[in-house]
Amino acid sequence: MKNNLAKMISYYKPYMGTFMLDLFFAFLASLISLVIPLVVRYITINVYEMRSDEAVTKIVMICTVLVILVVIQFASNYFITNIGHVMGAKMEYNMRAEIFDHYQKLSFSFFDDQKVGQLMSRITNDLFEITELLHHGPENIAISFIKIVGAFIILANISPYLTLAAFILLPFMFIYAYVMNRKMKEAFRQNRSAIADINTQIEDNLSGIRVVKSFANEDIENEKFKAGNDGFLRAKKRSYFYMGFYHSGMTAFTMLITVSVILTGGILMTKGMVRVADFVTFLLYINVFTDPIRTLIDFAEQFQNGYSGFERFMEILAIEPDIKDSPNAVELKDVKGNIVFDDVSFKYKDTAHRVLRHIDLDVKAGSYVALVGSSGGGKTTLCSLIPRFYDVTKGSIRIDGKDIRDVTLKSLRQNIGIVQQDVYLFAGTVFDNIRYGKPDASREEVIEAAKLANAHDFIEELPNGYDTDIGQRGIKLSGGQKQRLSIARVFLKNPPILIFDEATSALDNESENIVKESLEKLAHNRTTFVIAHRLSTIRNAERILVLTENGIEESGTHDELMAKQGIYAQLYKWTK
């Protein structure tokens, strides 16, 4: 907790001036609120005994001063509410940027185990609660401190007996608060987890709404959502159970303080030990005194919300990327495309089963290599090792003689272009999606890349051409159109190494032929790995590798492998 609090405090540093002013105005507004009961006491004791005209003049003067104080209090509260909240928003901005940047650094293995809704919850709901705490927390403590200490000093000077009556219950109240706070903390943590689960389910449902409707499975989705929603309600009920005890108990203590003052004050007045004016002043101060207690109640709830969110925030920041640049990493430049796998083995961290075993492979620059084999044989995994989406468990991969672990990730991936079966297009225009391959590209470069990918003609037929919005994930485009945009993106990137991961397997014959022509044009004079589903599409490959659980079982051209009558020949007959 100590480290978390230190990290939390660090977010104040850029805004320390604003923060100190926020606390100053919180103190000022609190001090002004302490003045009113004193004014009532002064009027009932001193002004009450003055001549009528003198008393009126005195009251007008006092009220003039009070109006000035009200204006000062207005300005103080305005600063707290406006400038203070802007400070909180800026802190939230910085934290959101920090966690988003950290997400970008984490490797595939992290995202393999995560749900998008959970990750979104940490960057939205959690951060809002955290910054509410960061802004209002110190401010609420400052207000409560000045009001409680100020009221105590003023009341002690008026009547030590009544002060003792008012403050005697405080230790019991704070013990009660401490015990209930611990109960609430765990309840709120479960709350956040339940909310994140709901977000995950909603995101999953809305992303796949077309699949849901195509299977007419709305009822099943409602049932799944109901299960998550029920869990959320149970978590909420538990937190409200403890919150109810907390609020009710604190309110009861507040009322008991009032009762204690009335009882003590009433007895002391009958004995002539307390004046009526002092007793009335005490009763007025009870409201000033109990107000910061209510503020502390709100702060306790706010702290539970904010701190449990901050713990989840820190859990993410504490995760170290398992794939990152080595301390002495250099940039990969002037890439020819010679790729060597030297005794490469690999297994995912959650399984003892090795996906790849002792792979030895030497691919010359400009070669066109096809990978075939049954599902689960490791074709996609092998290609994912080249851009270091995962790191080899054993052995090494070298590009132009350089171990890929000794070059920077950015320069490595800038030299590799990937076209996948499942194309991901971002919400936005056609132009923006193609230019993603080279963010500083000119419009002419984007159009040229589209022409090379056989995409220019269909783009021109869209309502706004290159400026047409294609919807979430390119939903307004056909499969073939989306694939050609992804190829145009890689053309624009112009990398020396290419990976085609079953890029045409989900397309109809006409689209496949167009895309295949684009891919062949793109692959010209580049080192190319093709993961093939339809073996007929890679008959002309310079080299075909048959990958199984035992490694590379067969290697050769189409004709050579067919002549062997081995695994490849069998696969070809099945898929023909």
Protein Blocks (a to p, Z undefined) as FASTA:
>chain_A
ZZmmmmmmmmmmmmmmmmmmmmmmmmmmmmmmmmmmmmmmmmmmmmmmmcfklmmmmmmm
mmmmmmmmmmmmmmmmmmmmmmmmmmmmmmmmmmmmmmmmmmmmpcfklmmmpcfklmmm
mmmmmmmmmmmmmmmmmmmmmmmmmmmmmmmmmmmmmommlmmmmmmmmmmmmmmmmmmm
mmmmmmmmmmmmmmmmmmmmmmmmmmmmmmmmmnopmmmmmmmmmmmmmmmmmmmmmmmm
mmmmmmmmmmmmmmmmmmmmmmmmmmmmmnopacfklmmmmmmmmmmmmmmmmmmmmmmm
mmmmmmmmmmmmmmmmmpccfbdcdfklccdehifhiacdehiacddfkbcbdfbghiac
dddehiacddeddehilmmmmmmmmnomaccfbdcddeehiafklpcfklmmmmpccddf
bdcddeddfklmmmmmomkbcfklmmmmmmmnopmmmmmmpmnlmmlcebjhhlmpcfkl
mmmmmmmmmmmnopabdcdehkllmpcfklmmmmmmmmmmmmgopacddddfblmlmmmp
fbdcdddfkbpfbgcdfklmmmnopmklmmmmmmZZ
